[in-house]
Amino acid sequence: MTARIEHLVTSGTFSLDGGTWEVDNNVWIVGDDHEAVVIDAAHDADAIAAVVGNRRLLAIVCTHAHNDHIDAAPALAERTGAKIWLHPDDLLLWKMTHPNRLPDTWLQDGQVIEAAGADLTVLHTPGHAPGAVCLYDPGLGTVFTGDTLFKGGPGATGRSFSHFPTIVESIRERLLSLPADTVVRTGHGESTTIGAEAPHLEEWIARGH
C-alpha cells in the first residue's frame, strides 16, 4: 500500500521573547492503513491521535522546537508509545517548553525515516531555528518545510535563535535545488511548490526580512 499524506490544522499559541500570539498549525501525518509518522505535534494530542487511529505511530518528528510545533508531542508520545525526534541544535528551545522531558532520538542531516513505503530524508535547514529541518520524499513529490519556507517567502527570523542570512542559505542550497514540481507543505498556511517560490529568492534577500 502506498503512503498517503493527511493534514490536520490545530490551534493554540506561540510564545517567545516575552510575547504570545494565537496561531493555527499544520500537522502532517504520513502513512498507510497500518503505520504512520506525525510531523509536528501541535497543540492538540487528542485530535492528532484521532487521525492516527489504531495505526502504529512510528515517530513524532519535530521540524523545530518552537513551542507551537512541539507542545503536544509528549502527550502524544505517552499515548501512542512513539518516539519524539528532534535535531540536537534545537535542544535549548525544546527545554523552554519541556524542561523535564527530553526528546527520545536525535535527527541527523541526511538520515531517512521510513514509514509505510515513504522515505523521508532529513534536510538540516537552520535559520528560523538552529535545529530546523525539512523532510523530503521524492516518491511523494513533497517536502515538509516546517517554518523554513512558506508560500511567499522564508520563515520569520526576527526573534531569538533565528538568522535571516542563514535561512536564505538553507533555502537556496537545500530546498531550491529540489525539482520544481515538489509540493511544499508548510508549518502554517497554504502549500506551494518549489517552482513557485524559486524565482523570488532575490526579492526576499532585497527585502531582508
N, C-alpha and C positions, 0 to 999 in steps of 0.2 A: 504493500500500500504506500502510495506517495505521500510525503509530508505535506501538510497544508498549514496555512497561516491564519490564525484567528486574532481578532482585535477587540480589545475592551478599553473603554475610557473610564477612568476613575477620577474622583475629585477630592481635593484636600488643600493643604497649604505648603508653601515653600518658605523656609526661613534660613537666612544667612546674614551676617554682618548687622544684626540687630533689627532687621526688617522681616516682615511676614506678608506673603501675598497669596491670594487664592489662585489655584491652578487646576487645570484638567490635564491629566497624564494619559499617554497611550501605553497600554500594557499589551505586549505581543506574546502569543502562545504559538509555538512551532511544534507540530507533532502529527500523529495519526490517531487511530481509534484506541491505541494501546499505550502509548507513551508520549511524553511532551516535555518541552523546555519552556520556562517562563522568562521573558526578557523584561526586566524592571517591575518588581512587585510594589506597585504604588498604591498607597492609601487604604486599600480595602481587601484584606486577605480572604474574607468570605466570598466576595464577588469573584475574585480570581479563582479560588478553589472550586466555585460552582461551574466555571467554564472548563476547568481541568477535569472535573467529574471524577470518575473512578479510574482514570488513566494513571499510570505510574509517572510521577513527576521526577525527571532525571536531574534537573538542575534549575536553580533560580539565578539567572545571570544578571549582574548589575552593570549597566553601561557606564555608570559613575556613581559616586556616593553622596550626591546632594540628597537631602532628606526626603524630598518628594518622590524620588525614584527607589528608595530603599526602606521606607518606613514600615511597610507591611511584610518585608522579607522574613524576619524572624518568626512571625506568627504563621506565615505560610509554610516555612520550613518545619516548624514544630508540628503542624497539622498533617503534612504530607511525607515527612522524612527526607525531603530533598535537601541537597547541599546548596549553600549560598556561595556563589563565585564572584570575586571582585579583584580588580587589578591592585597590587600592593601599594602603588603610588597614591591611592585614594584612602588608605587606612586612616589617616588623620581626620579626613572628612567623615568617614564612617563612624569613628568614635564620638563625634559630636552628636550623633543621633542614637547610637547604640554602644554606650561606653562599656557595657558589661557582657556584650555578645559579639565575638569576632566572626568574620566570615569563615567558612569551612575550607575553601580552596582558593588558591591564587590564580587568576588569569594570567597567561603569558602571551606576548605577541607571537602570532603565527600558529598557535595551537588550534586544533579543530575539535569542536564539540559536536558529537554525533547524536542524533535523535531521529528515529523513525525514517531513516533514509536521508535526512537533511545533514549537511556538513557545514557547520557554522565556523568560519575561520575568524579568529580574533585579530583585529587590527588595533594596535595601540595608537590612539589619536588624541594626545594631550592638547590642552588649550582651554577648553571650557572648565575642565578639572584635570589635575595632574595624571590621574589614572583613568581618564575617559577611554573607552574602547568602542569600536563599531564591530558588528558581526556580519560577515559577508558570506552568502551562499550562492555560488554561480548557478547551481542547479535550479534554485528557486528564482533566480534572476533578481535578487533583492539584497539590500544592505540595511541593517538596523543601525541607525546612527545616534540614538540617544539624543543628547543636546549638542552634538558636534556640528551637524548640518541640518538645516531646515529648508522648507520651501521659501526661498527669498534670501538665504544667506547663512552665515555661520551662527552658532550659538553665542549667547551673551558672554562677554569677557570683562564686565565692569565690576565684578565683585572679587573677594579674596580667592586666592588659589587659581585664578584664571589669567590668560595672557593672549592678547589678540594676535601678535605675530606667530605665536606657536600654533594657534588653532588654524590660521591660514596655511601654515606649512603642512600641518596634518591633513587638511582637506586637499591641498594641491598634490601632495605626494602619495597619500594613501587612498583617497576617495575619487578624485577626478580622473585617476588612471583606470578606473573600472569601466566596463562597457557602458556606452551612453544610454542604453535602454534599461539599465539597472534601476529598479524601483527603490527609492529612498524612503524607508519607513522610520518616522521621526519620533522623538520622545513627547512632543506636543504638536497638535495641529495636523494639517493635511500632509499626505505623502507627496513626493515629487519624483523626479528622475535625475540621474547624474547628468544626462544631456541637457536638461532644462536649466540646471544650475551652473554647469561648467563655464558658459560664456560670460558669466557675471563676476568672475573672480577678481578681475582688475578693478571693477566698480567697488567691490567690498573693501579692497585694500585702500582705494582712494577715500572711501567714507571713513575707514579706520575705526569701526565701532568696537 
